[in-house]
Amino acid sequence: MKKTFVILILLIFNGCNQSLESSSINLEEKYNIYISKLSNEQIEENLNKGLKPIAIKDNIDVKGFANTAGSIALKNNYPDNNAFLIQKLVDNGYFVIGKTNLSEWANFRSSSSTSGWSSMGGQTINPYGEMRTPCGSSSGSGVVVATGLVNVAIGTETNGSVSCPSSVNGIVGIKPTVGLVSRSGIIPISHTQDTAGPMANSVSNAASILEIIAGKDENDSATLAIPEDFDFNFTSNLDISDLKGKRFGLLPTGSQNTDGKLMLKKMKIMLEQAGAIVVDIDDNREYPGSEELLVLLYEFKVGLEQYLANSNSELKTLDELIVYNEENKEEILKHFDQSHFYDSNATSSQKEEYLLALERVLQTRTEIDDFIKDYNIEALVGLSWSPAWAINHDGGDDEAIAEYKFWVNGSFAAMAGYPHVTIPFDYVDGLPIGMSFIGSKWDDKKLIELAYAAEQLIQFKPTPNNK
């Protein structure tokens, strides 16, 4: 509320005739942020009660809002109850201001999709540059924080869906250890890799949200593995001097690009000047792309149909969704197909292949743990994602990326289910890029403290030109 008050005062002093409400609406429409949102009257009523606003990705159950995963197939899916994490937010003084747009089905409908587009919400746009991707799938959650409309939002990640929109929109994102935050009431892709996480304008704000939403839920067995002595006080030991004497392993991703190489050098110098020790990681890991895809395809069908069975959607199976999409292809399939849906539907007889693929995917845990042990480091650091590429509805993200520069860290952490914190680092081509902190299972608190110290050191606060 303080930020809202300050903005309102500034508008008055500048003689601006446009109201705060209309200014916010202009930004929401310009960047196509929300799928659904409370009315101004409802928002004002909640603010007057002292409640704090938070935006929620539209694949999480929130009572009073349809939960659509961005698809018009679920436009009538109004949940009876809040998701576990949403109820925790409500119980701690937050109200859901709106449901943010996302890459349809959390970017798991097609291999040729365009991030940030959904049949429910259209195309969300990055507030930096001209027609640049907001990345995804937590596209609207990234943009709503980047524009300053809210301080905090919730995204979800299977592989990159929190870290990428956080990085390219110049905000903080925390992908927790899988199991730290309940997935109950979230439309799933993979029970192996899925997690919700906070996206915010600062590490401390993101950490404060994680403190609220983390914890055990009897309806999500992964949360029952949280260690009994786990420290949930993520904001209690934030210290600017926390980098001194710490050893970090610098991941080489991006070093083949001139800009990436320059940013890695800057990162290493910055850490060393803060008293840290930085060692270069010899990263020869092979990315198990085909194995990961099979795991996601297999688990998607199982998890989605379990969610639909307990939902208020009239469509209950993947078969029914495929038929619905074909019957409404002018709206739903106009930019890209539903190849992942077809492929997922064909995995029911592939359990043996799935188990072998899962075994390979989970080897990523050992690989990360070995880096931390062998190099005697606190965490892995590196460049989160390359700058935002162009929006391309004809060729999708892959074609757009091929025409630009590209690097990414965090995919191995996503497959491992390990924590990954992204903070704003610098501009490349006038577009923000992020810095990653990656650790082992349940290292969330440590990574948050290291990221906070780096955030204070970097003092990089990218701001889009919201005109």
Number of C-alpha atoms within 10 A of each C-alpha: 13 7 12 13 11 11 13 16 13 12 15 14 9 9 9 11 8 10 12 17 10 11 13 14 15 14 19 18 12 15 20 24 30 27 23 17 16 14 11 13 9 12 19 13 12 18 15 11 10 13 18 21 21 24 27 28 31 36 26 29 29 26 16 13 23 22 29 30 31 28 24 19 21 20 15 15 20 18 20 13 13 19 18 24 27 25 17 17 18 16 11 14 13 20 21 23 22 23 30 30 37 40 31 30 21 29 27 21 20 19 15 21 25 29 28 30 31 28 23 23 25 18 25 32 27 33 27 24 16 11 17 19 29 34 36 32 33 35 34 37 35 43 36 29 23 29 25 18 19 21 21 29 30 29 33 33 26 26 24 25 29 33 38 31 34 38 32 31 33 34 33 33 34 31 34 30 27 29 28 29 27 27 25 20 23 25 26 28 25 21 20 20 23 28 28 29 30 27 38 31 25 19 29 20 17 26 28 18 24 29 17 19 21 21 19 18 18 10 13 17 14 18 20 16 12 19 10 7 6 13 12 17 13 22 20 13 13 19 15 17 16 19 24 15 13 18 21 26 24 24 19 19 21 23 16 12 14 10 16 22 16 12 22 21 13 14 21 20 15 15 20 18 11 18 16 18 18 20 16 14 16 11 12 6 10 8 12 16 12 10 19 21 17 21 29 22 24 25 21 24 23 20 16 18 18 15 18 18 14 11 20 17 19 13 18 17 17 19 15 13 16 17 11 15 19 15 12 14 15 11 15 21 17 12 19 18 18 19 16 19 19 16 15 22 19 13 19 13 10 11 12 9 14 22 15 13 19 19 13 16 23 17 14 23 19 12 16 22 14 13 19 20 11 9 16 14 18 21 25 26 28 26 30 30 28 26 27 29 26 22 26 19 18 14 15 19 21 14 17 19 18 10 11 12 17 17 17 16 26 26 19 22 24 28 24 23 27 26 25 31 31 35 31 29 26 22 17 14 10 11 22 26 28 28 25 30 29 28 25 25 20 20 18 27 23 20 26 25 24 22 28 26 20 26 22 14 15 16 11 16 17 20 15 18 9 13 8
